Amino acid sequence: MREPGFQTPSVIELSFDAIQHNLRFIKKFVKKHVRISSVIKGNAYGHGIEIYVPAAEQCGIDHFAVFSADEAQRVVKVKKPETDVMIMGWISPSHMSWVLDNNIQFWVFETERLEYALKLAHSKQIKAQIHMEMETGMNRTGLNHADLEVVWPLLETYRDSFNLVGVCTHLAGAESIANHVRIQRQIKRFRVMVNLFRSRSYEPDVLHVASSAATMAYPAFQYDMVRVGILQYGYWPSKETFIHYISRRKDKLDPLRRIISWRSCVMAVKFVKQGEFVSYGTTYLATDDKTIAIIPTGYSHGYSRSLSNSGRVLIGGQRVAVIGMINMNMLIADITSLDEVNIGDEVTLIGNQQDISISVASFSELSDQLNYELLTRLPAGIARRLTS
Ligand SMILES: *Cc1c(COP(=O)(O)O)cnc(C)c1O
């Protein structure tokens, strides 16, 4: 029996070279003075916060954006002391004290949180590191003009209890040109609201609005900082953003590299006679004698059930078909065309084997999921490791 090189049923590998390559590309693309905030919500888009953060720091990243305080706590455990962390979404009231004590930057999008945070910071005699999120047309979170009337007296009362780190907003769909008019209107409203702060002598350290799509498609909206998520992992926010980028280039090559590979191994090999069914039910009938490999990865590990009878995996440097229903912990591949397959042989679910690959994109097309969704659904429980 061959030792697959990992003890868990599968392993997710992150390529340091690819991380470095992507971050270099992003750095080169954004304007000189623009800071990059690396967005690592959703467990670093499924890549794993604990592995991704130190690797990105090694490539010069010193600002990370998360959705919630529990994610921020995971970042704080592994980051360098001087690296900044910003919470863009949920903070439970019981977490606010930790957020303030640890100098965590956070978004304010309703006045209750602002008042609560400022009072707490005042009682601690420290400063809350706040980013004011403006409602400019996405109609999700953000302060509108009526809210600002409540904000001004609060800021005045607690003048010494905060740093206005940022004023920001989020654009509703910069990955599609169809939203162009809506985006332009959002920026217009954003400018008006920023001026309201300035007219009251509140000068934010940074203005920021751009995620990956706006960073690439609307360079004028990079302002002082960009919040880059999906790009750094090697994926474009949409086909449109990619086409928009390469249409202006001579080489037409994708400048990004995928970071993630997902590997499992062969757990058992067996022969199935013509006329037999494979796996649960009768969805797969062996029309010939078949050799099959059983692989210890199923839908509980994030391998979508919708890939039943349609997925592909790599074994022995060849692409082979997933047959039958995906089980909770196992899937089955048709290896009839392969010469020799042994227990313990590597199986690539996502990534390369020699010169062929299973991309997350093809995987998500087959399983009808967005890259974003597929990546973030990779369970945190799968072992992760950094490779070169
Ligand atoms: C997720 C998120 C981003 C990053 O989006 P990408 O498309 O992955 O670059 C930026 N800003 C906010 C507010 C987000 O929630």
The ligand as a Tripos MOL2 file, in Angstrom:
@<TRIPOS>MOLECULE
LIG
   15    15     1     0     0
SMALL
NO_CHARGES

@<TRIPOS>ATOM
      1 C1        -16.1200   40.5480   -0.3840 C.3       1 LIG1
      2 C2        -15.9250   41.9870   -0.4050 C.ar      1 LIG1
      3 C3        -14.8830   42.5530   -1.1560 C.ar      1 LIG1
      4 C4        -13.9780   41.7320   -2.0650 C.3       1 LIG1
      5 O1        -14.6950   41.2930   -3.1840 O.3       1 LIG1
      6 P1        -13.9430   40.5450   -4.4120 P.3       1 LIG1
      7 O2        -14.9390   40.5620   -5.5010 O.co2     1 LIG1
      8 O3        -13.6770   39.1640   -3.9340 O.co2     1 LIG1
      9 O4        -12.7120   41.2880   -4.6680 O.co2     1 LIG1
     10 C5        -14.7020   43.9190   -1.0620 C.ar      1 LIG1
     11 N1        -15.5060   44.6920   -0.2850 N.ar      1 LIG1
     12 C6        -16.5140   44.1660    0.4400 C.ar      1 LIG1
     13 C7        -17.3590   45.0520    1.2680 C.3       1 LIG1
     14 C8        -16.7620   42.8070    0.3970 C.ar      1 LIG1
     15 O5        -17.7620   42.3000    1.1140 O.3       1 LIG1
@<TRIPOS>BOND
     1     1     2 1
     2     2     3 ar
     3     2    14 ar
     4     3     4 1
     5     3    10 ar
     6     4     5 1
     7     5     6 1
     8     6     7 2
     9     6     8 1
    10     6     9 1
    11    10    11 ar
    12    11    12 ar
    13    12    13 1
    14    12    14 ar
    15    14    15 1
@<TRIPOS>SUBSTRUCTURE
     1 LIG1         1 GROUP 0 **** ****
